[in-house]
Amino acid sequence: MPIPEDVTGEEIDKDVKQELQSLPKTLAEDVAKNLVMVARLIDEDPEGAYGYSKVALRLASRVAAVREAGGFAAYANQKYSEALAEFRAARRMTGGVELWPVMADCERGLGRPEKALDMAGAAEVHKLDKAGQVEMRLVAAGARRDMDQIDAAIVTLQSPELASHSVQPWTARLRYAYADALLAADRTSEAREWFAKAVEADRDGSTDASDRLAELDGVEFVDALVEDDEDSADTVNHVNTVDDVDDLDDVDVDDSDDVDDVDAGSEVVEDKDKDKDKSKDVDYKD
């Protein structure tokens, strides 16, 4: 797959670069460039990222960072079985537990929420850092919801991290998941409160909490582009109507025969409707 000229391979994390030092220099550079492309495309173009990950895997399948990148690319494309296999391989190579939450989420993707819950209770969870433990809590709550255990999902998400007023990288997603679970339990008022809190913490727009909050408030957004298109269409129609009237002025009318056919008793109906100003308010639903 083609590599853009601006990609040098030097953009990769220093730890990954260190792993690649076990490879011949030219090969290491090629692998690094493909890993950069995986990271660059995985959010906007998952299929493209997946393609570059396959190239990297073909070149250096014995490098843990490559297997991990392949796992995340497969995960982004909902290829959960393949992702799980790559994550397991990476974990065997490193002995770390960082991938434990996403491995559990792959089990959910494969329709095995019970397995995900088993992993949430495993000893590996205690070895995770704070961010990893929050991720594991989110996965476990998701597994509970997969099993239609909404109340259990709500309890799972209740934690010191949820109650904390400080904003961490995981705060918005944790509050959002809690609000969504409350809404699923028909606790609408509480759900609205937590969607609002999620909006406060979501500084980079990682969730659609603002849209969910507006939906609960009954606010309907109008697409400005659609309105512009309609206004343009109205303008065109108006111009065409004026042109048609001008064309009628240029037509020669033969009075000799046609005028006699007109009923002299026909009445002209005057339009009594008057235009009224209309105020536009935000549409609220009950």
C-alpha positions, 0 to 999 in steps of 0.5 A: 500500500502507498505511503504518503511522502510526509510519513517518515516513520519517525512519528512512532512512539519511542517504545515502539521504535525500540521494539523495531530495533530488533529488525534490519534498518530498512525493514524497521523503517518500512514497518514503522511507516505502516504503523504510522498509517495505522494510527493516522487512519484508524479513526477516520478510515478503519478499513484503510488502517486495517490494510496497513496493519496487514502489511506490517504484520506480514513484515514483522509478525514477531514484534509485539507492537505490530501485533497490537496495532493489528489487533486494534485495526481489526477491532476498529473494523469489528473483526473481533475474533481476529482482534482477540487473536492479535491481542493475545499474541501481543500479551504473550510477547510482553506479559503485560495486562494493558490489553485486558479490557479490550480483550474482554470487549472482544468477547462481548463483540463475539456474543460472549458477555459472560466471558467478559464478566469473568475477565472483569473479576480476574486478578489481572484487573488489579494490575491495571492502572486507573485508566485501565480499571475504568475501561474494565468497568465500562466493559463489565457494565456493557456486558451486563447490558448485553444480558439485559441486566440494566440495574446491575450495569448501573451499579457496576458504573457507580464508583469513586471515579464517577463521583469525582469532580475532577476531569480525567481522560475517561470522565466523559465516557464514564458519565455518558455510559452511566447516563445511558444506562439510567435512561435505559432504566427509564430514570430520565431525570437522572439520565439528563443530569448525567448527560449534562455532566458528560457534556461538561467533561467532554472537551474533545467531543468524544461522545454525542452527549450534547445531542442526547441532552438536547434530545431529552430537552425536546430541542430539534436542530434544523440543518442550516445547509438544508435551509440555504438550499430551500432559500436558493430554490425559492429564489430560482423559482421567483426568477423563473416566474418573473421571466415567464411574466416578461415572456407573456408581455411579448406575446401578440394577442389576436382580439378578433376571435378569442375575445368573443369567447370570453364570458363577459359575466366572469368575475375576478376573484380578489385575493383577500389573504394577507401575509402574516409575520410568523415568529420562529421558536425552538420546537419543544416536545412534551 
